[in-house]
Amino acid sequence: SGVRRPASGLWHTACSLSANPILSMNPVQLSIFANRLAGICDEMGALLRASALSPNIKDRLDLSCALFDAAGQLCAQAAHIPVHLGSMAYAMADLVEQRDWADGDLLVVNDPYLGGTHLPDVTVVAPVLVADELIGFAVTRAHHANIGAHSPGSMPVSRTLEEEGLVIAPQWLKRRGDWQLPLCRRLAGLDGPGPLPVDVPRFADFAAQASSCLAGARRLAELAGERGTAWVATAMEALNLYGERRMRQRLAMLRDGVYRFRDWMDDDGQGHRDIAIAVTLTVAGERAHLDFGDSAGQVDGNINCPLSVAAAAAYYCFRCLLPDDAPSCAGLFRPITLEAPEGSLVNARRPGAVAAGNVETSSRIVDVVLGALAQAEPEAIPAASQGTMNNLAMGEGGERPWDYYETMAGGTGGHALGPGVSAVHSHMTNTLNTPIESLEEHYPLRVWRYRLRRGSGGDGHHRGGDGIERELEFLAPARFTLLTERRYHPPWGLAGGADGAMGENRLNGAPLPAKVSAQANPGDRLLLASPGGGGYGPKDDHQGWR
């Protein structure tokens, strides 16, 4: 007929939907709708960053924002923290069902065994209602450096969940527009009755999350006001069907087969070393199945993780196979299934400690899933990135208490098209390092060294990216905790490339373990040297250094 059709799968999806009037949408409508939802998530993130007080949120951007439909299915997310959003997508339906939602409600939760990740990551959920009809949810998740653990930064070398801080089961932060004062004061670290703690810095980030959620809810309600609630529900389902089709098309491009990969966690901080994470990936047509049955059992230390965190890491790997224009929605993950024995490292039982599972074990799950995918489509997968978030938590009580937490950048793996990237946060973290000016302004710390760790990337036809060196001097007594990985097992190279350099932790020049809590005195210097990424392909004499 001479009509030019879009090259993407969007047209074909829309045509297949047109047979069902309930789900009929043309490609332009669907694209505009997807971008409007993504824009709402971006606006939520910008508001949260602008209104928060802690450097964790306003500087490091340890936050995530998303929109869900009325059944708790992910429909859109901003490009924030993969481990936050993947775990929310996995567990949101259980959080929102069978609740009497009302306008002005806010639900808060951080329980890792009920849809959270680890205790510092607190989730706030706002329903979106139009004329008393529930059409969806606006959700934020953000990292709080003080969630009530005895260890500063609330990232201790722990053995049980209770040692890691305040466990918040799903409950109302606001009910019908009214703050729930007993809970608000508890979140602010205050005892007994009293007014809303709006002037308490520890509560300010909760208020910022609330504002962000309510703003997102208003925007989605405005969209429903323009087009109607039925149209929005139809569009959300059409978007997820399109996402599912895109993933099925991508999985069909992989070689069918059974692929296995194994890697190791350094230790659990409680004396256990070389802890295995193994996956068996089965690719069959348009579906993929991940079986973690050969992974280690639950351990005494805090590198355990709930199944929702393992799912987040696995989903992230498959999301990376798709181009940027694929919508970030629940439909992407429908063709992917996974299983892991209950009581294992990647499907822990309460009250197992999980503080490092969310950050370190999730990173290793990414490594093993990518290692398996590299066998199904070798040129699509890079060598291992640094494989750790290099977690540093510190602070002190007393008259002027302070808590600080950050993760640190490293190198990414080389790949078939070029070298890895140096000094970036990779995979399950998507945060930034706190700027030196902000760090020294807020805390009794001085930054002595912050530079590339040159030569730490693995050699190969395409080198891995380099890690960083970050050295801090304590200007006052403080307690610090390190939860790090890749100190004993290097990031692997791929296709003949060399491994990246392992990371190092040092206090006044003396080596420290991968996971440790210790006291620092004024004048002490703590150095973290992050791992480099693995190299890709055998060394080519003509390639040379980047």
Disulfide bonds with the S-S distance in Angstrom:
none
